[in-house]
Amino acid sequence: MKDDTKPQAKRVPAKAISGLIADALAATGLPEADATKCAELMLEADLTGADAHGVFRLPQYANRLKLGSTNARPKIVVKKTAAATALVDGDNGMGHLVVACAAETAIELAREAGVAWVGVRNSNHAGSAGVYAALPVAHGMVGIYSAVANANHMPLHGGAEQLLGTNPLAVAVPAGTEAPVVLDIATSIVSYGTIKNYRLQNKPMPEGWMVDPKDGAPITDPNQGADGLLLPMAGYKGAGLAIILGLLGGVLNGALFGRDVIDFNANPKAVTNTGQFVVALDVARFLPLDAFKAEVDRHIRELRDSKVLPGFEGVRLPGEQRQKRRIERLRDGVTLPPELLMQLDQVAAELKVKPLAAR
């Protein structure tokens, strides 16, 4: 029998989620337009399936804004350094605003130069990597995004120290009638946001995600995750990629990397100086855009129709499920677990804004 006394997950309309985020961020001091912009980008994470990077992060963001460790009213400065490069100083503002500015700058420069690389410093956690890589796609461009994660949870391959972040990489490629190809990966086996989500719901983790640094034994209790080692994807390959992305997103921009990274989970009052970068590439500089999209569509269909191993229903293509989720969640709402609903109600009460249930 179904236990009706146990709190249940609920589908919440997208508009209600974005409304709560915007009102909560405005209540912490963000100008209304900035709060709305952040809400749009956070909601996009929820709609496309990055469940640990959307409204899930609102309690943490609101707390940092209240503490003043994130600047609610930054003066974001864009310095164009060459025809195809720029550096954005985020003045410790909300990462969503800073990276969106970097993406807009990259798109503008790529219109003129064909390609652009825009680095970011003095930023903050910006949520889902795929959201920012996808921004140039609407302009007929390939988008690339990476960041230095806001805490070190990963070791070098064979190492026993938390020296690397889960530094994500996202690449988005325009398509025609098919879904854009969007690869969004952490350089760890799973993102640390996933670990936090498991902890919130008190769900055991599968073996192979985290190990104990003392003896290498598997950790399956997410409550022990803070002290555990989140393993790199593909061993030395994931660790190596995390190093490269950390150097390009951190050191190259004058942001933090390696031992210098500040754990925004353990030190909510600390300024993080997060580094990121966005690359935009104008497809039309290589092929007519429509011809390129048609070819991408053709290849997607050939890949989708390829033979499948026994036990699998089909192959998995980057971006395909992302688009399906977005359509379904816009129509039916986003499913939020009861533990998160309780946290969001607490945030609404503390900030004196309407809770989700009243929207």
N, C-alpha and C positions, 0 to 999 in steps of 0.2 A: 504493500500500500504506500501511496505517496504521503510523505510527512509534511502536512500543511503548516506545521509549527516552525519548520526550518526556513530561514530567509531564502528567498528564491532570486535567481538572476532575473533581470527585467530588460525588455527592449525599450529603449528610450529614443524618442524622435531626435533626429540630427539637429533640428532647430533648437530644441530644448538644451542640448549639450552645448552648442555654440553660444547660446544665450547665457547659460550659467558661467561659462568660461569668461566671456566678455565682461559680464557684470562683476565677477569676482576680481578680475585683474584691474578693472577700473576702480574698484573699491580699495585696492592696494596702492593706487596712485598713478596708474597708467592713464594717459590721455585716452579719450573714448575711441578715437580712430586707431590708435595703437593696440588697444585692448581688442577691438574688433578684428584687426589684422591677425593678431596672435590666435584668436579664437578660430578663425578660418583655417589657419595652418595646422593647428592642433586637431581640429575636427577632421581635416583631410587624412591625418594619420589614423584616426578611428575608422573612417569610412573605408580606407584601403587595406585595413587589416593589421596595422601596426599598433596592436592593442595596448602595449606598454609605453607608448610614446604620445598619446593624445591626452584626453581628459584624465587619464590615470596619473599624469604628472602634475595636475593642477594643485593638489595640496602642497607639494614641494615648491613649486614656482611661487605660490602665494606666500609661503613662509619666508622664502628668500627675499621677496619684495618687501614684506613687512619688516624684516630684519635690516633691510638696507644693503644687503650683500649683492643684490641685483639692482641696478639703477633704473628706477621707474621712468625717468625723463632724460634719456641719454641724448647727447649731441653726436650723432653718427657722422663720421667724416670719411669721405671717399677721396683718395689721392690717386689720380691717374699717373702711373709711372712710366708708361710707354704706350704705343699705339694699341697694343693688345693686352696690357697688364694694368692692374690696379690693386691697391691695398685699402681695405676698409677697417677703420678703427671704430669698434662698437661702443666705446665709452661705457663698458660694463652693462650694456642694455640687455633686454630680453633677446636670447639667441635667435628667436624666430624673426624678429624685426631686422637684426643685423644680417643674417644670412639671406633673407629675402632681398635686402638692399644689395648684397653682393651678387645675387642672381640677376637682379635687374641691371646692374652695372655690366655684368658679363654679357648679357644679351645685347645691350646697347653697343658695347665695344665690338662684339662679334659681327654686328650688322655692318660695321665699317671695315674691320680688319679680317673678317672671316673666322677668326678664332679669338677667344679671350680667356685668360686665367686671372681670377680675382682671389686674392688671399684675404684672410680675416684674422684680426687679433682683438683682444679685449672684448670677447664675446662671451656667451653662456650656452648652456645646453639648448639645442634647437629642436629636439624631437626626432621625427622620422627622417632618415637620410633620403629616402625615395621621393619625399614631397618636394625637396629642393632640386634634385636631379631632373625631375619632371617639369619644372617651370620653363626651361628653354624649349621643350617639345612643342608647346603651343605656338612657338615662333618659328617652327620649321628647323629647329636645331637639336643636336645631341647635347645632353646635359650630363655633367659628372660632378659629384659632390663627395667630399670626405671631411672628417673631423677628428680631432683628438678627443677621445672620450673623457668624461668629467670625473673619472676615478680609474685607478689602476687595479684590475682584478685578474690580469693574465700574466703568466710567466713567459720567459723565453722557452723555446722547446727544450725540455730536459731541465729547466730551471725550477727553483723553489721560492722565488720572490715575486711579488706583485709589482712588476716593473712596466707593464704595458697595459694600455686601455684596449677596449674592444673595438677600437677605431674603425668605424663603418665606412663602407664604400658603396656608392649607388651610381648607376649609369642608366640613362634613359634614352631610347632611340625612337624616333617617330615612325609610325606605321600609317597605313591607309585606312581600310575598313576594319582591320584587325586592331587589337589592343596594342598600344605602344609597348615596346619591349623595355621593361624596367627591372633591373637587377638591383636588389637592396640587401646587402649582407653585412653582418658583423664579421670581424676577423677572428672572433671566438666561435665556438660551436653553436652557442646561442647568445643573444644579447644579454647584458646584465639586467636590462629592464624585464626580460622574461623571468629571471631569477627573482626579482622583486615582486613580480606578479604572482609567482608560485608561493612566495612567502606570505603575501597578503591573503591568499586563499588557503594557506596551510596545506598545500599539495606537495607530496613527495616528488623529488626530481628523478628523472631517469639516471641510471649509472652512466658514467662517461662524460657528464657535463663538468663536474667539479671534483677535485681531489684535495686531500689533506696535505699541506706542505711538509708536514713532519715525516709522514711515511708513505705518501702517495695513495692512500686508501681512498676509495670512492666516497664522496659526500652526497647523500640524497636528501638530507634535511635542509630545506632552504633557509632555515633560521641560523644555520652554521655557515651560510654563504659568505658573510663578510670576511671571515678569516680563511676561506678556502681559495683554491686556485681555479679560476675558470679557464678551461683548456683552450688553446688555439685550434682553429679549424685546420684540418689536414696537417697537424704537427708543425714542423719547422716552416712550412709554406705560409700558414696563417700568422705565425709569429713574425716571419720576415716581412709579410705584407703590412702588418701592424706597425713595424718599425719604419718602413718607407713612408706610409701615410702619416705617421706621427712627425717625421722629419719635415715633410712637405706642408702639413697643416699647422704644425707647431713652430719648429725652429725657423723655417723659412719666413714666417710671418712675425717673428718676435713674440710668439705665444709659448705656452708651457708644454713640456714633453718629458717623458721618463720619470725620474725621481722627483722632478719639480712639480708634477701634476698634483693639484689639490683635489681631494675627495670631497665632492659637494654633498655626499650623503653623510659623511662623518663630521664635516666642518661647514654647517649651513651658514655660518657668519662670514666665511672667507670668500674673497674675490677670486674667481677661477682663471681669468685670462685665457679663455678657451680659444683655440685656433681652428679654423676651417678653411676650405677653399671650394670655389665653384668654377667649373670650366664650361664654356659654351662653344659649340662648333657649328657653323652655318653649313648645312647640308648642300645648299645650292652652289657652294664654291667647288663642289666635286661632281655632282649630278643634278639635273633638274629635280626639284623636290618631289613632284608627282611620280617621276620615274623611280626615284629611290624608294618612296613609300610603296609603290606597286611591287618592287622587287622584295622588300621586307615582308610584305603580305604573302608573296609566293613562297618564300622560304619558311615563314611561320606555318603555313598550311602543309608544306611538305614534312616539316618536323612533327607537326601534330598528327599527321597520318602515318607516321613511321611505326614499325612493328613494336609490340609491347611484350615484355617478359611475362611469363606466367605469374599470376598473383597481383598484377598491376592492372588497374582499369584504363590507364592511359599515361602518356608522358606529361611532364610538367614543364611549362614554358614560363620564363620570367615575365611577369606583368599580366598574364592571362587571368589568374585568380584575383589579382588586385582589382581589375576592372569589374569582374563579376561581383566581388564583395561590395564595391562602391555602389553599383546599381541596386543591389539587394538591400544594403543598409540605408541608403537614401529613401527607399520605398518602405521598408519595414522597421527601421530604427536600429540602433546599435545595442547589442546585448551587453549589459554591465553586470558584473558579479555583485552579490549582496554586500560583500566586504567593502568594495569600492563605493557603492551607493551610500553606505554609512559614512565613509570618509567625506564624500562630497556634501552630504547633509551637514556634517560638522563644519566644513569650510563655509558653506552658505550661512549657517547660524552665526559663526564668528564674524563674518564680514557683513552680516545683515542684508543679504540679498536673497531673492526668491529661490527656494530649493527646486530641484528637478521636478518633483511631484506636482509643483504648483505652476509649471510652465506648459 
